[in-house]
Amino acid sequence: MEREIKPEAAPHEKTAPNQLVQNQASGRSRTELAAEAVLNGETKGFKRLLPFLGPAFIAAVAYIDPGNFATNITAGSQYGYMLLWVIFASNLMAVLIQSLSAKLGIATGRNLPEVARDRFPKGVSIFLWIQSELVIIATDLAEFIGAALGLYLIFGIPMLPAALITAAASFAILELQRRGFRALETGIAGMVVAVVLAFAFQVFMAKPDMAAVAIGTFVPHFAGTQSLILAAGILGATVMPHAIYLHSSLTQNRIVARNEEEKKKIFRLEFVDIVFAMIVAGAVNMAMLIIAAALFFKNGLVVEELDQAFIHFRELAGPAAAISFGLGLLIAGLSSSSVGTMSGDVVMQGFINKRINLYLRRAITMIPPLALIVSGVDATRALVVSQVILSFGIVFALVPLMVFTGDRKLMGGLVNHPVTKVLGWAIAVLVVALNIFLVVESF
């Protein structure tokens, strides 16, 4: 159903009180009204982007979760700046993948799991729901343990009490969702900015070789099988299946278009959001590897444990750098755990048309990480294993996404361009192949 549009006052005119009452009565948010003004051509310049910024930053949180910390720091300490190009290429792939997910929501008004439920037999939908829930549990495991580990490293709080504090904090973040999508987007964006500042400070303290950074970013290179395995791990930790499911949900009814032309315009504006968010996420991931290369590789240290990394940061760059690392880990874990819970809600509602209370879901998904922490399992090892589990799920998100966004009857004017189809399928095949390789090598 198309939304009803009421004419708005021109930008230079003051909105009358009765118009404000009408706007409130219509149930439309300020963001929807601002977006409407953009689509009507009443807003120009940078301001026209503002109503469309936000969804990509929530999805991008998945790209800087604690699983990335372990992979990037290991890669930097073992091979220096050599694998920076893998992060750069992974984020270029992520731009395309997340844009396809966002486009599906804009074009159809439905998210990826909902479209799959409509198009696939019931048994297939149930299978896709089960595997996606397992993937999200693995994701939540990495994020929950990462946040608890951050508390342990900064404040010396034992892992079990740190995990309980993490649980309480994650409930507080979910409370933002009750205040509307804009409050959640603002809160998550603020946490992303905090992570960016933490790693910017660490890069400054590490004093990397910028010439080597440039070479590592733009000159593809491997040094044996182990470097290839790490490259697959970096890619696997970057392209997350739950972020693909979630992004289509974030855009499906956020701004509802009246016609095909408006859908195209919304997508173009949302694409700016995606590019910006992926640049930020890519910069954070590259910073992790750069810091490890500048401090650990340079001093002949191979660091595979996050607690070891914290100790070496303190020894080589000072307490402030170590604390900023711990804060980055803590904030990334907390923010990404909330996103994992939201993704779980999307896949259950989409694939099987069922929904449970978000707080109950958060409580249930806390059980596996709490059980692992109580059992004394090594935190970094648990993070690595979670990334392997994630590798199994990527094919079940990417392949349906490519199939659906290439269907003209479903997508209308936003159907994939032939070049996009070629690039998308090439990326899908590459990502799936590298994830299979990673799983085989891990076992």
ABEGO torsion letter per residue (X at the ends): XBBBBBBBBBAABBBBAAAAAAAAAAGBBAAAAAAAAAAAGABBEAAAAAAABGAAAAAAAAAABAAAAAAAAAAAAAAEAAAAAAAAAAAAAAAAAAAAAAAAAAAAGBBAAAAAAAABBAAAAAAAAAAAAAAAAAAAAAAAAAAAAAAAAAAGBBAAAAAAAAAAAAAAAAAAAAAEAAAAAAAAAAAAAAAAAAAAAAAAAAGBBAAAAAAAAABBBBBEAAAAAAAAAAAAAABBAAAAAAAAAAAAAABBBABAAAAAAAAAAAAAAAAAAAAAAAAAAAAAAAAAAAAAAAAGBBBABAAAAAAAAAAAAEAAAAAAAAAAAAAAAAAAAAAAAAAAAAAAAAAAGBBBBAAAAAAAAAAAAAAAAAAGBBAAAAAAAAAAAAAAAAAAAAAAAAAAAABAAAAEAABBBAAAAAAAAAAAAAAAAAAAAAAAAAX
